[in-house]
Amino acid sequence: AAETVMTQIPHPFNLGDKGFISSELQKKLYKAYQIAFWTPSRKNQKHRPSASWERWLKQKRKVIETVFSVLADQYRITDIRANSISGFEVALDGILLVYSLVTLGLVER
């Protein structure tokens, strides 16, 4: 699923969690699509990146997880009920628009 999503909406840099730690997947994405896929390392891994890289990655993942939490808890993004893919996309776009406007301070929640 990760490969499908990343190739449909390509971006050169992607962050994943420890569940996507496969070096084969990372190499395949880079060779086939020029997509860098970064994941935090596990404590028992032989090859581990520098501590500063791990800190940077952890900070970025924390921001992402916080946004997901806000979208799920306050904007009920997990409760979208749609009868079609386009209906789901419209509902998702609306939620993301409202979240963006509130975050920018252009409207009050």
C-alpha positions as CSV (number, residue, x, y, z in Angstrom):
1,A,0.0,0.0,0.0
2,A,2.8,2.4,0.8
3,E,4.3,2.0,-2.7
4,T,1.0,2.6,-4.3
5,V,0.3,5.8,-2.4
6,M,3.8,7.2,-2.9
7,T,3.8,6.6,-6.6
8,Q,0.3,8.1,-7.1
9,I,1.1,11.3,-5.3
10,P,4.9,11.5,-5.9
11,H,7.1,13.6,-3.7
12,P,10.9,13.2,-3.6
13,F,11.0,12.8,0.2
14,N,8.7,10.7,2.4
15,L,8.7,9.8,6.1
16,G,7.5,6.5,7.4
17,D,7.3,4.8,10.7
18,K,9.2,1.7,11.9
19,G,6.6,-0.6,10.2
20,F,8.1,0.4,6.8
21,I,11.7,-0.2,7.7
22,S,12.4,-2.6,4.7
23,S,15.6,-1.6,3.0
24,E,14.4,-3.4,-0.1
25,L,11.4,-1.2,-0.3
26,Q,13.5,1.9,0.2
27,K,15.9,0.9,-2.6
28,K,13.1,-0.1,-4.9
29,L,11.3,3.3,-4.5
30,Y,14.5,5.2,-5.1
31,K,15.6,3.2,-8.1
32,A,12.2,3.1,-9.8
33,Y,10.7,6.5,-8.8
34,Q,13.6,8.6,-7.3
35,I,11.6,8.7,-4.0
36,A,13.6,8.8,-0.8
37,F,11.8,7.0,1.9
38,W,13.1,7.6,5.4
39,T,12.2,5.6,8.5
40,P,13.5,5.8,12.1
41,S,15.8,2.9,13.0
42,R,15.0,0.2,15.6
43,K,17.2,-0.2,18.6
44,N,18.4,-3.7,17.5
45,Q,19.4,-2.6,14.0
46,K,23.1,-3.2,13.0
47,H,23.3,-0.1,10.8
48,R,22.0,3.0,12.5
49,P,22.1,6.6,11.3
50,S,23.6,9.4,13.4
51,A,21.9,10.6,16.6
52,S,21.3,14.1,15.1
53,W,19.5,12.5,12.1
54,E,17.4,10.4,14.4
55,R,16.5,13.5,16.5
56,W,15.5,15.4,13.3
57,L,13.4,12.6,12.1
58,K,11.7,12.2,15.4
59,Q,10.8,15.9,15.5
60,K,9.3,15.8,12.1
61,R,7.3,12.6,12.9
62,K,6.0,14.2,16.1
63,V,4.6,17.1,14.1
64,I,2.9,14.7,11.7
65,E,1.4,12.6,14.4
66,T,0.1,15.7,16.2
67,V,-1.6,16.9,13.0
68,F,-3.1,13.5,12.5
69,S,-4.3,13.5,16.1
70,V,-6.0,16.9,15.8
71,L,-7.6,15.9,12.5
72,A,-9.0,12.7,14.0
73,D,-10.1,14.2,17.4
74,Q,-11.3,17.7,16.6
75,Y,-12.2,17.4,12.9
76,R,-13.5,13.8,13.0
77,I,-11.5,12.8,9.9
78,T,-12.0,9.1,10.7
79,D,-15.7,9.5,10.7
80,I,-16.2,10.5,7.1
81,R,-19.1,8.6,5.6
82,A,-19.2,8.7,1.8
83,N,-20.9,6.7,-0.9
84,S,-18.2,7.2,-3.5
85,I,-14.5,8.0,-3.8
86,S,-15.3,11.4,-5.1
87,G,-17.6,12.0,-2.1
88,F,-14.8,11.0,0.3
89,E,-12.4,13.3,-1.5
90,V,-14.8,16.2,-1.2
91,A,-15.3,15.6,2.5
92,L,-11.5,15.2,3.1
93,D,-10.8,18.4,1.1
94,G,-13.3,20.3,3.1
95,I,-11.8,19.2,6.4
96,L,-8.3,20.0,5.3
97,L,-9.4,23.4,4.1
98,V,-11.0,24.2,7.4
99,Y,-7.9,22.9,9.3
100,S,-5.6,25.1,7.1
101,L,-7.7,28.2,7.6
102,V,-7.9,27.7,11.3
103,T,-4.1,27.0,11.5
104,L,-3.3,30.2,9.5
105,G,-5.6,32.2,11.8
106,L,-7.9,33.3,9.0
107,V,-11.0,31.9,10.8
108,E,-11.9,30.9,14.3
109,R,-13.0,27.4,15.2
